[in-house]
């Protein structure tokens, strides 16, 4: 026969763990939401590729290069 009595410390820890889990889920949701909004505001995918501040000749249209 197993002993199933939970100490009140376990119930407090469970409550704190649930709270921390909800906070982490909320933070992940905020970061994901900001990412979705940023990507949806782009008119052209090359805008996202230019964000790394590195000169990449393959991204320059040919009419500008001449």
PDBQT receptor file of N, H, CA, C and O in Angstrom, charges set to zero:
ATOM      1  N   UNK A   1       0.841  -1.164   0.000  1.00  0.00    +0.000 N 
ATOM      2  CA  UNK A   1       0.000   0.000   0.000  1.00  0.00    +0.000 C 
ATOM      3  C   UNK A   1       0.900   1.246   0.000  1.00  0.00    +0.000 C 
ATOM      4  O   UNK A   1       1.717   1.424   0.903  1.00  0.00    +0.000 OA
ATOM      5  N   UNK A   2       0.746   2.095  -1.007  1.00  0.00    +0.000 N 
ATOM      6  H   UNK A   2       0.082   1.951  -1.741  1.00  0.00    +0.000 HD
ATOM      7  CA  UNK A   2       1.563   3.296  -1.137  1.00  0.00    +0.000 C 
ATOM      8  C   UNK A   2       0.954   4.442  -0.341  1.00  0.00    +0.000 C 
ATOM      9  O   UNK A   2      -0.265   4.544  -0.205  1.00  0.00    +0.000 OA
ATOM     10  N   UNK A   3       1.800   5.280   0.170  1.00  0.00    +0.000 N 
ATOM     11  H   UNK A   3       2.791   5.197   0.059  1.00  0.00    +0.000 HD
ATOM     12  CA  UNK A   3       1.347   6.458   0.912  1.00  0.00    +0.000 C 
ATOM     13  C   UNK A   3       1.110   7.582  -0.095  1.00  0.00    +0.000 C 
ATOM     14  O   UNK A   3       2.016   7.932  -0.850  1.00  0.00    +0.000 OA
ATOM     15  N   UNK A   4      -0.087   8.148  -0.116  1.00  0.00    +0.000 N 
ATOM     16  H   UNK A   4      -0.823   7.864   0.498  1.00  0.00    +0.000 HD
ATOM     17  CA  UNK A   4      -0.472   9.151  -1.105  1.00  0.00    +0.000 C 
ATOM     18  C   UNK A   4      -0.680  10.532  -0.493  1.00  0.00    +0.000 C 
ATOM     19  O   UNK A   4      -1.208  11.418  -1.165  1.00  0.00    +0.000 OA
ATOM     20  N   UNK A   5      -0.286  10.740   0.743  1.00  0.00    +0.000 N 
ATOM     21  H   UNK A   5       0.143  10.020   1.289  1.00  0.00    +0.000 HD
ATOM     22  CA  UNK A   5      -0.527  12.015   1.403  1.00  0.00    +0.000 C 
ATOM     23  C   UNK A   5       0.473  13.037   0.867  1.00  0.00    +0.000 C 
ATOM     24  O   UNK A   5       1.682  12.811   0.909  1.00  0.00    +0.000 OA
ATOM     25  N   UNK A   6      -0.045  14.183   0.354  1.00  0.00    +0.000 N 
ATOM     26  H   UNK A   6      -1.027  14.367   0.320  1.00  0.00    +0.000 HD
ATOM     27  CA  UNK A   6       0.812  15.255  -0.137  1.00  0.00    +0.000 C 
ATOM     28  C   UNK A   6       0.991  16.293   0.950  1.00  0.00    +0.000 C 
ATOM     29  O   UNK A   6       0.040  16.672   1.633  1.00  0.00    +0.000 OA
ATOM     30  N   UNK A   7       2.198  16.735   1.097  1.00  0.00    +0.000 N 
ATOM     31  H   UNK A   7       2.971  16.427   0.543  1.00  0.00    +0.000 HD
ATOM     32  CA  UNK A   7       2.478  17.793   2.050  1.00  0.00    +0.000 C 
ATOM     33  C   UNK A   7       2.014  19.117   1.452  1.00  0.00    +0.000 C 
ATOM     34  O   UNK A   7       1.936  19.240   0.230  1.00  0.00    +0.000 OA
ATOM     35  N   UNK A   8       1.706  20.107   2.281  1.00  0.00    +0.000 N 
ATOM     36  H   UNK A   8       1.770  20.007   3.274  1.00  0.00    +0.000 HD
ATOM     37  CA  UNK A   8       1.220  21.389   1.775  1.00  0.00    +0.000 C 
ATOM     38  C   UNK A   8       2.308  22.113   1.005  1.00  0.00    +0.000 C 
ATOM     39  O   UNK A   8       1.997  22.981   0.189  1.00  0.00    +0.000 OA
ATOM     40  N   UNK A   9       3.557  21.792   1.232  1.00  0.00    +0.000 N 
ATOM     41  H   UNK A   9       3.809  21.087   1.895  1.00  0.00    +0.000 HD
ATOM     42  CA  UNK A   9       4.653  22.379   0.472  1.00  0.00    +0.000 C 
ATOM     43  C   UNK A   9       4.549  21.982  -1.006  1.00  0.00    +0.000 C 
ATOM     44  O   UNK A   9       4.868  22.781  -1.886  1.00  0.00    +0.000 OA
ATOM     45  N   UNK A  10       4.108  20.764  -1.275  1.00  0.00    +0.000 N 
ATOM     46  H   UNK A  10       3.849  20.114  -0.559  1.00  0.00    +0.000 HD
ATOM     47  CA  UNK A  10       3.978  20.314  -2.661  1.00  0.00    +0.000 C 
ATOM     48  C   UNK A  10       2.885  21.083  -3.391  1.00  0.00    +0.000 C 
ATOM     49  O   UNK A  10       3.027  21.394  -4.573  1.00  0.00    +0.000 OA
ATOM     50  N   UNK A  11       1.819  21.384  -2.706  1.00  0.00    +0.000 N 
ATOM     51  H   UNK A  11       1.704  21.131  -1.745  1.00  0.00    +0.000 HD
ATOM     52  CA  UNK A  11       0.741  22.140  -3.362  1.00  0.00    +0.000 C 
ATOM     53  C   UNK A  11       1.192  23.569  -3.652  1.00  0.00    +0.000 C 
ATOM     54  O   UNK A  11       0.819  24.130  -4.683  1.00  0.00    +0.000 OA
ATOM     55  N   UNK A  12       1.992  24.174  -2.762  1.00  0.00    +0.000 N 
ATOM     56  H   UNK A  12       2.296  23.719  -1.925  1.00  0.00    +0.000 HD
ATOM     57  CA  UNK A  12       2.520  25.515  -3.034  1.00  0.00    +0.000 C 
ATOM     58  C   UNK A  12       3.474  25.483  -4.217  1.00  0.00    +0.000 C 
ATOM     59  O   UNK A  12       3.421  26.360  -5.080  1.00  0.00    +0.000 OA
ATOM     60  N   UNK A  13       4.341  24.489  -4.268  1.00  0.00    +0.000 N 
ATOM     61  H   UNK A  13       4.384  23.777  -3.567  1.00  0.00    +0.000 HD
ATOM     62  CA  UNK A  13       5.273  24.374  -5.396  1.00  0.00    +0.000 C 
ATOM     63  C   UNK A  13       4.519  24.167  -6.700  1.00  0.00    +0.000 C 
ATOM     64  O   UNK A  13       4.885  24.723  -7.735  1.00  0.00    +0.000 OA
ATOM     65  N   UNK A  14       3.474  23.370  -6.643  1.00  0.00    +0.000 N 
ATOM     66  H   UNK A  14       3.177  22.919  -5.802  1.00  0.00    +0.000 HD
ATOM     67  CA  UNK A  14       2.679  23.117  -7.847  1.00  0.00    +0.000 C 
ATOM     68  C   UNK A  14       2.078  24.419  -8.358  1.00  0.00    +0.000 C 
ATOM     69  O   UNK A  14       2.087  24.688  -9.559  1.00  0.00    +0.000 OA
ATOM     70  N   UNK A  15       1.558  25.223  -7.440  1.00  0.00    +0.000 N 
ATOM     71  H   UNK A  15       1.551  25.005  -6.464  1.00  0.00    +0.000 HD
ATOM     72  CA  UNK A  15       0.989  26.512  -7.828  1.00  0.00    +0.000 C 
ATOM     73  C   UNK A  15       2.033  27.443  -8.427  1.00  0.00    +0.000 C 
ATOM     74  O   UNK A  15       1.766  28.122  -9.418  1.00  0.00    +0.000 OA
ATOM     75  N   UNK A  16       3.212  27.478  -7.834  1.00  0.00    +0.000 N 
ATOM     76  H   UNK A  16       3.429  26.926  -7.029  1.00  0.00    +0.000 HD
ATOM     77  CA  UNK A  16       4.281  28.316  -8.376  1.00  0.00    +0.000 C 
ATOM     78  C   UNK A  16       4.744  27.817  -9.734  1.00  0.00    +0.000 C 
ATOM     79  O   UNK A  16       5.009  28.613 -10.635  1.00  0.00    +0.000 OA
ATOM     80  N   UNK A  17       4.840  26.512  -9.883  1.00  0.00    +0.000 N 
ATOM     81  H   UNK A  17       4.625  25.865  -9.151  1.00  0.00    +0.000 HD
ATOM     82  CA  UNK A  17       5.249  25.955 -11.170  1.00  0.00    +0.000 C 
ATOM     83  C   UNK A  17       4.249  26.293 -12.266  1.00  0.00    +0.000 C 
ATOM     84  O   UNK A  17       4.633  26.606 -13.393  1.00  0.00    +0.000 OA
ATOM     85  N   UNK A  18       2.974  26.228 -11.933  1.00  0.00    +0.000 N 
ATOM     86  H   UNK A  18       2.662  25.974 -11.018  1.00  0.00    +0.000 HD
ATOM     87  CA  UNK A  18       1.950  26.588 -12.916  1.00  0.00    +0.000 C 
ATOM     88  C   UNK A  18       2.065  28.067 -13.271  1.00  0.00    +0.000 C 
ATOM     89  O   UNK A  18       1.929  28.436 -14.437  1.00  0.00    +0.000 OA
ATOM     90  N   UNK A  19       2.316  28.915 -12.275  1.00  0.00    +0.000 N 
ATOM     91  H   UNK A  19       2.427  28.615 -11.327  1.00  0.00    +0.000 HD
ATOM     92  CA  UNK A  19       2.485  30.348 -12.539  1.00  0.00    +0.000 C 
ATOM     93  C   UNK A  19       3.678  30.630 -13.430  1.00  0.00    +0.000 C 
ATOM     94  O   UNK A  19       3.583  31.431 -14.360  1.00  0.00    +0.000 OA
ATOM     95  N   UNK A  20       4.803  29.982 -13.156  1.00  0.00    +0.000 N 
ATOM     96  H   UNK A  20       4.880  29.332 -12.401  1.00  0.00    +0.000 HD
ATOM     97  CA  UNK A  20       5.998  30.175 -13.981  1.00  0.00    +0.000 C 
ATOM     98  C   UNK A  20       5.737  29.655 -15.401  1.00  0.00    +0.000 C 
ATOM     99  O   UNK A  20       6.160  30.273 -16.378  1.00  0.00    +0.000 OA
ATOM    100  N   UNK A  21       5.056  28.543 -15.508  1.00  0.00    +0.000 N 
ATOM    101  H   UNK A  21       4.713  28.040 -14.714  1.00  0.00    +0.000 HD
ATOM    102  CA  UNK A  21       4.720  28.004 -16.831  1.00  0.00    +0.000 C 
ATOM    103  C   UNK A  21       3.843  28.957 -17.621  1.00  0.00    +0.000 C 
ATOM    104  O   UNK A  21       4.044  29.137 -18.822  1.00  0.00    +0.000 OA
ATOM    105  N   UNK A  22       2.872  29.570 -16.957  1.00  0.00    +0.000 N 
ATOM    106  H   UNK A  22       2.709  29.424 -15.982  1.00  0.00    +0.000 HD
ATOM    107  CA  UNK A  22       2.008  30.544 -17.640  1.00  0.00    +0.000 C 
ATOM    108  C   UNK A  22       2.797  31.783 -18.070  1.00  0.00    +0.000 C 
ATOM    109  O   UNK A  22       2.580  32.309 -19.161  1.00  0.00    +0.000 OA
ATOM    110  N   UNK A  23       3.702  32.243 -17.222  1.00  0.00    +0.000 N 
ATOM    111  H   UNK A  23       3.878  31.816 -16.336  1.00  0.00    +0.000 HD
ATOM    112  CA  UNK A  23       4.532  33.393 -17.593  1.00  0.00    +0.000 C 
ATOM    113  C   UNK A  23       5.420  33.080 -18.793  1.00  0.00    +0.000 C 
ATOM    114  O   UNK A  23       5.546  33.898 -19.704  1.00  0.00    +0.000 OA
ATOM    115  N   UNK A  24       6.035  31.901 -18.795  1.00  0.00    +0.000 N 
ATOM    116  H   UNK A  24       5.933  31.236 -18.055  1.00  0.00    +0.000 HD
ATOM    117  CA  UNK A  24       6.873  31.515 -19.930  1.00  0.00    +0.000 C 
ATOM    118  C   UNK A  24       6.051  31.378 -21.217  1.00  0.00    +0.000 C 
ATOM    119  O   UNK A  24       6.492  31.787 -22.290  1.00  0.00    +0.000 OA
ATOM    120  N   UNK A  25       4.877  30.808 -21.097  1.00  0.00    +0.000 N 
ATOM    121  H   UNK A  25       4.519  30.476 -20.225  1.00  0.00    +0.000 HD
ATOM    122  CA  UNK A  25       3.996  30.678 -22.259  1.00  0.00    +0.000 C 
ATOM    123  C   UNK A  25       3.593  32.054 -22.784  1.00  0.00    +0.000 C 
ATOM    124  O   UNK A  25       3.540  32.267 -23.995  1.00  0.00    +0.000 OA
ATOM    125  N   UNK A  26       3.310  32.983 -21.879  1.00  0.00    +0.000 N 
ATOM    126  H   UNK A  26       3.353  32.810 -20.895  1.00  0.00    +0.000 HD
ATOM    127  CA  UNK A  26       2.968  34.345 -22.287  1.00  0.00    +0.000 C 
ATOM    128  C   UNK A  26       4.123  35.039 -22.986  1.00  0.00    +0.000 C 
ATOM    129  O   UNK A  26       3.924  35.722 -23.990  1.00  0.00    +0.000 OA
ATOM    130  N   UNK A  27       5.322  34.870 -22.466  1.00  0.00    +0.000 N 
ATOM    131  H   UNK A  27       5.485  34.315 -21.650  1.00  0.00    +0.000 HD
ATOM    132  CA  UNK A  27       6.505  35.478 -23.082  1.00  0.00    +0.000 C 
ATOM    133  C   UNK A  27       6.735  34.913 -24.483  1.00  0.00    +0.000 C 
ATOM    134  O   UNK A  27       7.011  35.656 -25.425  1.00  0.00    +0.000 OA
ATOM    135  N   UNK A  28       6.621  33.609 -24.608  1.00  0.00    +0.000 N 
ATOM    136  H   UNK A  28       6.397  33.005 -23.843  1.00  0.00    +0.000 HD
ATOM    137  CA  UNK A  28       6.773  32.979 -25.925  1.00  0.00    +0.000 C 
ATOM    138  C   UNK A  28       5.699  33.479 -26.880  1.00  0.00    +0.000 C 
ATOM    139  O   UNK A  28       5.976  33.715 -28.056  1.00  0.00    +0.000 OA
ATOM    140  N   UNK A  29       4.481  33.644 -26.387  1.00  0.00    +0.000 N 
ATOM    141  H   UNK A  29       4.256  33.453 -25.432  1.00  0.00    +0.000 HD
ATOM    142  CA  UNK A  29       3.390  34.159 -27.217  1.00  0.00    +0.000 C 
ATOM    143  C   UNK A  29       3.644  35.580 -27.693  1.00  0.00    +0.000 C 
ATOM    144  O   UNK A  29       3.345  35.917 -28.838  1.00  0.00    +0.000 OA
ATOM    145  N   UNK A  30       4.202  36.424 -26.809  1.00  0.00    +0.000 N 
ATOM    146  H   UNK A  30       4.445  36.150 -25.878  1.00  0.00    +0.000 HD
ATOM    147  CA  UNK A  30       4.507  37.805 -27.190  1.00  0.00    +0.000 C 
ATOM    148  C   UNK A  30       5.589  37.834 -28.264  1.00  0.00    +0.000 C 
ATOM    149  O   UNK A  30       5.456  38.552 -29.255  1.00  0.00    +0.000 OA
ATOM    150  N   UNK A  31       6.649  37.070 -28.082  1.00  0.00    +0.000 N 
ATOM    151  H   UNK A  31       6.758  36.486 -27.277  1.00  0.00    +0.000 HD
ATOM    152  CA  UNK A  31       7.737  37.040 -29.067  1.00  0.00    +0.000 C 
ATOM    153  C   UNK A  31       7.230  36.498 -30.397  1.00  0.00    +0.000 C 
ATOM    154  O   UNK A  31       7.571  37.034 -31.451  1.00  0.00    +0.000 OA
ATOM    155  N   UNK A  32       6.424  35.448 -30.361  1.00  0.00    +0.000 N 
ATOM    156  H   UNK A  32       6.147  35.013 -29.505  1.00  0.00    +0.000 HD
ATOM    157  CA  UNK A  32       5.873  34.890 -31.604  1.00  0.00    +0.000 C 
ATOM    158  C   UNK A  32       4.960  35.904 -32.286  1.00  0.00    +0.000 C 
ATOM    159  O   UNK A  32       5.010  36.065 -33.506  1.00  0.00    +0.000 OA
ATOM    160  N   UNK A  33       4.131  36.587 -31.504  1.00  0.00    +0.000 N 
ATOM    161  H   UNK A  33       4.091  36.457 -30.514  1.00  0.00    +0.000 HD
ATOM    162  CA  UNK A  33       3.232  37.593 -32.075  1.00  0.00    +0.000 C 
ATOM    163  C   UNK A  33       3.990  38.735 -32.726  1.00  0.00    +0.000 C 
ATOM    164  O   UNK A  33       3.627  39.174 -33.817  1.00  0.00    +0.000 OA
ATOM    165  N   UNK A  34       5.038  39.225 -32.074  1.00  0.00    +0.000 N 
ATOM    166  H   UNK A  34       5.333  38.869 -31.187  1.00  0.00    +0.000 HD
ATOM    167  CA  UNK A  34       5.841  40.293 -32.662  1.00  0.00    +0.000 C 
ATOM    168  C   UNK A  34       6.514  39.837 -33.948  1.00  0.00    +0.000 C 
ATOM    169  O   UNK A  34       6.619  40.607 -34.902  1.00  0.00    +0.000 OA
ATOM    170  N   UNK A  35       6.969  38.591 -33.979  1.00  0.00    +0.000 N 
ATOM    171  H   UNK A  35       6.883  37.965 -33.204  1.00  0.00    +0.000 HD
ATOM    172  CA  UNK A  35       7.598  38.054 -35.183  1.00  0.00    +0.000 C 
ATOM    173  C   UNK A  35       6.598  37.979 -36.331  1.00  0.00    +0.000 C 
ATOM    174  O   UNK A  35       6.921  38.342 -37.462  1.00  0.00    +0.000 OA
ATOM    175  N   UNK A  36       5.402  37.515 -36.051  1.00  0.00    +0.000 N 
ATOM    176  H   UNK A  36       5.139  37.220 -35.133  1.00  0.00    +0.000 HD
ATOM    177  CA  UNK A  36       4.375  37.412 -37.089  1.00  0.00    +0.000 C 
ATOM    178  C   UNK A  36       4.017  38.793 -37.626  1.00  0.00    +0.000 C 
ATOM    179  O   UNK A  36       3.891  38.975 -38.837  1.00  0.00    +0.000 OA
ATOM    180  N   UNK A  37       3.853  39.759 -36.739  1.00  0.00    +0.000 N 
ATOM    181  H   UNK A  37       3.955  39.611 -35.755  1.00  0.00    +0.000 HD
ATOM    182  CA  UNK A  37       3.513  41.115 -37.176  1.00  0.00    +0.000 C 
ATOM    183  C   UNK A  37       4.635  41.698 -38.035  1.00  0.00    +0.000 C 
ATOM    184  O   UNK A  37       4.368  42.334 -39.055  1.00  0.00    +0.000 OA
ATOM    185  N   UNK A  38       5.880  41.488 -37.631  1.00  0.00    +0.000 N 
ATOM    186  H   UNK A  38       6.098  40.972 -36.803  1.00  0.00    +0.000 HD
ATOM    187  CA  UNK A  38       7.004  42.018 -38.397  1.00  0.00    +0.000 C 
ATOM    188  C   UNK A  38       7.067  41.399 -39.788  1.00  0.00    +0.000 C 
ATOM    189  O   UNK A  38       7.291  42.106 -40.771  1.00  0.00    +0.000 OA
ATOM    190  N   UNK A  39       6.874  40.106 -39.877  1.00  0.00    +0.000 N 
ATOM    191  H   UNK A  39       6.692  39.532 -39.078  1.00  0.00    +0.000 HD
ATOM    192  CA  UNK A  39       6.940  39.431 -41.179  1.00  0.00    +0.000 C 
ATOM    193  C   UNK A  39       5.763  39.842 -42.058  1.00  0.00    +0.000 C 
ATOM    194  O   UNK A  39       5.933  39.999 -43.267  1.00  0.00    +0.000 OA
ATOM    195  N   UNK A  40       4.584  40.020 -41.486  1.00  0.00    +0.000 N 
ATOM    196  H   UNK A  40       4.446  39.893 -40.504  1.00  0.00    +0.000 HD
ATOM    197  CA  UNK A  40       3.424  40.409 -42.287  1.00  0.00    +0.000 C 
ATOM    198  C   UNK A  40       3.515  41.846 -42.791  1.00  0.00    +0.000 C 
ATOM    199  O   UNK A  40       2.864  42.189 -43.778  1.00  0.00    +0.000 OA
ATOM    200  N   UNK A  41       4.304  42.689 -42.138  1.00  0.00    +0.000 N 
ATOM    201  H   UNK A  41       4.833  42.410 -41.336  1.00  0.00    +0.000 HD
ATOM    202  CA  UNK A  41       4.441  44.074 -42.583  1.00  0.00    +0.000 C 
ATOM    203  C   UNK A  41       5.425  44.223 -43.741  1.00  0.00    +0.000 C 
ATOM    204  O   UNK A  41       5.505  45.293 -44.345  1.00  0.00    +0.000 OA
ATOM    205  N   UNK A  42       6.167  43.179 -44.059  1.00  0.00    +0.000 N 
ATOM    206  H   UNK A  42       6.103  42.310 -43.569  1.00  0.00    +0.000 HD
ATOM    207  CA  UNK A  42       7.131  43.256 -45.155  1.00  0.00    +0.000 C 
ATOM    208  C   UNK A  42       6.400  43.222 -46.491  1.00  0.00    +0.000 C 
ATOM    209  O   UNK A  42       5.507  42.402 -46.704  1.00  0.00    +0.000 OA
ATOM    210  N   UNK A  43       6.789  44.121 -47.383  1.00  0.00    +0.000 N 
ATOM    211  H   UNK A  43       7.515  44.787 -47.209  1.00  0.00    +0.000 HD
ATOM    212  CA  UNK A  43       6.212  44.110 -48.722  1.00  0.00    +0.000 C 
ATOM    213  C   UNK A  43       6.944  43.115 -49.619  1.00  0.00    +0.000 C 
ATOM    214  O   UNK A  43       6.344  42.473 -50.481  1.00  0.00    +0.000 OA
ATOM    215  N   UNK A  44       8.255  43.004 -49.395  1.00  0.00    +0.000 N 
ATOM    216  H   UNK A  44       8.743  43.526 -48.695  1.00  0.00    +0.000 HD
ATOM    217  CA  UNK A  44       9.087  42.155 -50.231  1.00  0.00    +0.000 C 
ATOM    218  C   UNK A  44      10.009  41.351 -49.318  1.00  0.00    +0.000 C 
ATOM    219  O   UNK A  44      10.515  41.890 -48.333  1.00  0.00    +0.000 OA
ATOM    220  N   UNK A  45      10.234  40.096 -49.618  1.00  0.00    +0.000 N 
ATOM    221  H   UNK A  45       9.823  39.658 -50.418  1.00  0.00    +0.000 HD
ATOM    222  CA  UNK A  45      11.043  39.231 -48.762  1.00  0.00    +0.000 C 
ATOM    223  C   UNK A  45      12.494  39.698 -48.707  1.00  0.00    +0.000 C 
ATOM    224  O   UNK A  45      13.198  39.384 -47.747  1.00  0.00    +0.000 OA
ATOM    225  N   UNK A  46      12.964  40.447 -49.719  1.00  0.00    +0.000 N 
ATOM    226  H   UNK A  46      12.392  40.703 -50.499  1.00  0.00    +0.000 HD
ATOM    227  CA  UNK A  46      14.347  40.919 -49.688  1.00  0.00    +0.000 C 
ATOM    228  C   UNK A  46      14.553  41.952 -48.584  1.00  0.00    +0.000 C 
ATOM    229  O   UNK A  46      15.688  42.175 -48.164  1.00  0.00    +0.000 OA
ATOM    230  N   UNK A  47      13.485  42.587 -48.104  1.00  0.00    +0.000 N 
ATOM    231  H   UNK A  47      12.563  42.406 -48.445  1.00  0.00    +0.000 HD
ATOM    232  CA  UNK A  47      13.624  43.506 -46.979  1.00  0.00    +0.000 C 
ATOM    233  C   UNK A  47      14.101  42.763 -45.741  1.00  0.00    +0.000 C 
ATOM    234  O   UNK A  47      14.910  43.289 -44.977  1.00  0.00    +0.000 OA
ATOM    235  N   UNK A  48      13.616  41.560 -45.537  1.00  0.00    +0.000 N 
ATOM    236  H   UNK A  48      12.959  41.132 -46.158  1.00  0.00    +0.000 HD
ATOM    237  CA  UNK A  48      14.038  40.765 -44.396  1.00  0.00    +0.000 C 
ATOM    238  C   UNK A  48      15.490  40.325 -44.557  1.00  0.00    +0.000 C 
ATOM    239  O   UNK A  48      16.232  40.271 -43.576  1.00  0.00    +0.000 OA
ATOM    240  N   UNK A  49      15.899  40.013 -45.776  1.00  0.00    +0.000 N 
ATOM    241  H   UNK A  49      15.296  40.057 -46.572  1.00  0.00    +0.000 HD
ATOM    242  CA  UNK A  49      17.262  39.570 -46.018  1.00  0.00    +0.000 C 
ATOM    243  C   UNK A  49      18.264  40.710 -45.900  1.00  0.00    +0.000 C 
ATOM    244  O   UNK A  49      19.434  40.463 -45.609  1.00  0.00    +0.000 OA
ATOM    245  N   UNK A  50      17.842  41.941 -46.116  1.00  0.00    +0.000 N 
ATOM    246  H   UNK A  50      16.891  42.142 -46.352  1.00  0.00    +0.000 HD
ATOM    247  CA  UNK A  50      18.741  43.089 -46.027  1.00  0.00    +0.000 C 
ATOM    248  C   UNK A  50      18.955  43.542 -44.591  1.00  0.00    +0.000 C 
ATOM    249  O   UNK A  50      19.796  44.406 -44.343  1.00  0.00    +0.000 OA
ATOM    250  N   UNK A  51      18.235  42.995 -43.660  1.00  0.00    +0.000 N 
ATOM    251  H   UNK A  51      17.551  42.293 -43.860  1.00  0.00    +0.000 HD
ATOM    252  CA  UNK A  51      18.278  43.473 -42.276  1.00  0.00    +0.000 C 
ATOM    253  C   UNK A  51      19.581  43.148 -41.569  1.00  0.00    +0.000 C 
ATOM    254  O   UNK A  51      19.848  43.715 -40.510  1.00  0.00    +0.000 OA
ATOM    255  N   UNK A  52      20.403  42.256 -42.111  1.00  0.00    +0.000 N 
ATOM    256  H   UNK A  52      20.186  41.796 -42.972  1.00  0.00    +0.000 HD
ATOM    257  CA  UNK A  52      21.622  41.861 -41.416  1.00  0.00    +0.000 C 
ATOM    258  C   UNK A  52      22.770  42.857 -41.593  1.00  0.00    +0.000 C 
ATOM    259  O   UNK A  52      23.861  42.621 -41.075  1.00  0.00    +0.000 OA
ATOM    260  N   UNK A  53      22.552  43.965 -42.310  1.00  0.00    +0.000 N 
ATOM    261  H   UNK A  53      21.665  44.156 -42.730  1.00  0.00    +0.000 HD
ATOM    262  CA  UNK A  53      23.520  45.047 -42.463  1.00  0.00    +0.000 C 
ATOM    263  C   UNK A  53      24.820  44.608 -43.132  1.00  0.00    +0.000 C 
ATOM    264  O   UNK A  53      25.875  45.182 -42.866  1.00  0.00    +0.000 OA
ATOM    265  N   UNK A  54      24.756  43.617 -43.980  1.00  0.00    +0.000 N 
ATOM    266  H   UNK A  54      23.899  43.150 -44.196  1.00  0.00    +0.000 HD
ATOM    267  CA  UNK A  54      25.922  43.136 -44.709  1.00  0.00    +0.000 C 
ATOM    268  C   UNK A  54      25.652  43.351 -46.192  1.00  0.00    +0.000 C 
ATOM    269  O   UNK A  54      24.579  43.018 -46.694  1.00  0.00    +0.000 OA
ATOM    270  N   UNK A  55      26.631  43.908 -46.881  1.00  0.00    +0.000 N 
ATOM    271  H   UNK A  55      27.503  44.179 -46.473  1.00  0.00    +0.000 HD
ATOM    272  CA  UNK A  55      26.480  44.123 -48.319  1.00  0.00    +0.000 C 
ATOM    273  C   UNK A  55      26.489  42.778 -49.029  1.00  0.00    +0.000 C 
ATOM    274  O   UNK A  55      27.472  42.039 -48.971  1.00  0.00    +0.000 OA
ATOM    275  N   UNK A  56      25.386  42.471 -49.698  1.00  0.00    +0.000 N 
ATOM    276  H   UNK A  56      24.588  43.071 -49.745  1.00  0.00    +0.000 HD
ATOM    277  CA  UNK A  56      25.283  41.214 -50.446  1.00  0.00    +0.000 C 
ATOM    278  C   UNK A  56      24.906  41.562 -51.877  1.00  0.00    +0.000 C 
ATOM    279  O   UNK A  56      23.756  41.911 -52.144  1.00  0.00    +0.000 OA
ATOM    280  N   UNK A  57      25.847  41.474 -52.795  1.00  0.00    +0.000 N 
ATOM    281  H   UNK A  57      26.782  41.190 -52.579  1.00  0.00    +0.000 HD
ATOM    282  CA  UNK A  57      25.596  41.895 -54.183  1.00  0.00    +0.000 C 
ATOM    283  C   UNK A  57      24.440  41.159 -54.852  1.00  0.00    +0.000 C 
ATOM    284  O   UNK A  57      23.792  41.721 -55.735  1.00  0.00    +0.000 OA
ATOM    285  N   UNK A  58      24.170  39.934 -54.462  1.00  0.00    +0.000 N 
ATOM    286  H   UNK A  58      24.697  39.478 -53.745  1.00  0.00    +0.000 HD
ATOM    287  CA  UNK A  58      23.090  39.186 -55.114  1.00  0.00    +0.000 C 
ATOM    288  C   UNK A  58      21.712  39.766 -54.799  1.00  0.00    +0.000 C 
ATOM    289  O   UNK A  58      20.735  39.423 -55.465  1.00  0.00    +0.000 OA
ATOM    290  N   UNK A  59      21.618  40.635 -53.799  1.00  0.00    +0.000 N 
ATOM    291  H   UNK A  59      22.412  40.913 -53.258  1.00  0.00    +0.000 HD
ATOM    292  CA  UNK A  59      20.322  41.220 -53.460  1.00  0.00    +0.000 C 
ATOM    293  C   UNK A  59      20.072  42.542 -54.209  1.00  0.00    +0.000 C 
ATOM    294  O   UNK A  59      18.947  43.043 -54.212  1.00  0.00    +0.000 OA
ATOM    295  N   UNK A  60      21.094  43.101 -54.833  1.00  0.00    +0.000 N 
ATOM    296  H   UNK A  60      22.007  42.694 -54.830  1.00  0.00    +0.000 HD
ATOM    297  CA  UNK A  60      20.940  44.358 -55.547  1.00  0.00    +0.000 C 
ATOM    298  C   UNK A  60      20.334  44.059 -56.923  1.00  0.00    +0.000 C 
ATOM    299  O   UNK A  60      20.882  43.254 -57.676  1.00  0.00    +0.000 OA
ATOM    300  N   UNK A  61      19.219  44.694 -57.251  1.00  0.00    +0.000 N 
ATOM    301  H   UNK A  61      18.774  45.348 -56.639  1.00  0.00    +0.000 HD
ATOM    302  CA  UNK A  61      18.642  44.472 -58.583  1.00  0.00    +0.000 C 
ATOM    303  C   UNK A  61      19.608  44.888 -59.683  1.00  0.00    +0.000 C 
ATOM    304  O   UNK A  61      20.417  45.795 -59.487  1.00  0.00    +0.000 OA
ATOM    305  N   UNK A  62      19.533  44.244 -60.817  1.00  0.00    +0.000 N 
ATOM    306  H   UNK A  62      18.875  43.507 -60.976  1.00  0.00    +0.000 HD
ATOM    307  CA  UNK A  62      20.490  44.462 -61.896  1.00  0.00    +0.000 C 
ATOM    308  C   UNK A  62      20.416  45.893 -62.453  1.00  0.00    +0.000 C 
ATOM    309  O   UNK A  62      21.444  46.431 -62.867  1.00  0.00    +0.000 OA
ATOM    310  N   UNK A  63      19.232  46.524 -62.476  1.00  0.00    +0.000 N 
ATOM    311  H   UNK A  63      18.397  46.088 -62.140  1.00  0.00    +0.000 HD
ATOM    312  CA  UNK A  63      19.139  47.891 -63.011  1.00  0.00    +0.000 C 
ATOM    313  C   UNK A  63      19.846  48.893 -62.102  1.00  0.00    +0.000 C 
ATOM    314  O   UNK A  63      20.299  49.929 -62.587  1.00  0.00    +0.000 OA
ATOM    315  N   UNK A  64      19.958  48.617 -60.777  1.00  0.00    +0.000 N 
ATOM    316  H   UNK A  64      19.590  47.776 -60.382  1.00  0.00    +0.000 HD
ATOM    317  CA  UNK A  64      20.687  49.505 -59.885  1.00  0.00    +0.000 C 
ATOM    318  C   UNK A  64      22.182  49.288 -60.007  1.00  0.00    +0.000 C 
ATOM    319  O   UNK A  64      22.950  50.234 -59.833  1.00  0.00    +0.000 OA
ATOM    320  N   UNK A  65      22.611  48.092 -60.297  1.00  0.00    +0.000 N 
ATOM    321  H   UNK A  65      21.986  47.324 -60.438  1.00  0.00    +0.000 HD
ATOM    322  CA  UNK A  65      24.030  47.760 -60.347  1.00  0.00    +0.000 C 
ATOM    323  C   UNK A  65      24.722  48.411 -61.542  1.00  0.00    +0.000 C 
ATOM    324  O   UNK A  65      25.924  48.668 -61.485  1.00  0.00    +0.000 OA
ATOM    325  N   UNK A  66      23.990  48.682 -62.623  1.00  0.00    +0.000 N 
ATOM    326  H   UNK A  66      23.013  48.474 -62.669  1.00  0.00    +0.000 HD
ATOM    327  CA  UNK A  66      24.586  49.268 -63.849  1.00  0.00    +0.000 C 
ATOM    328  C   UNK A  66      24.730  50.739 -63.755  1.00  0.00    +0.000 C 
ATOM    329  O   UNK A  66      25.210  51.374 -64.695  1.00  0.00    +0.000 OA
TER     330      UNK A  66
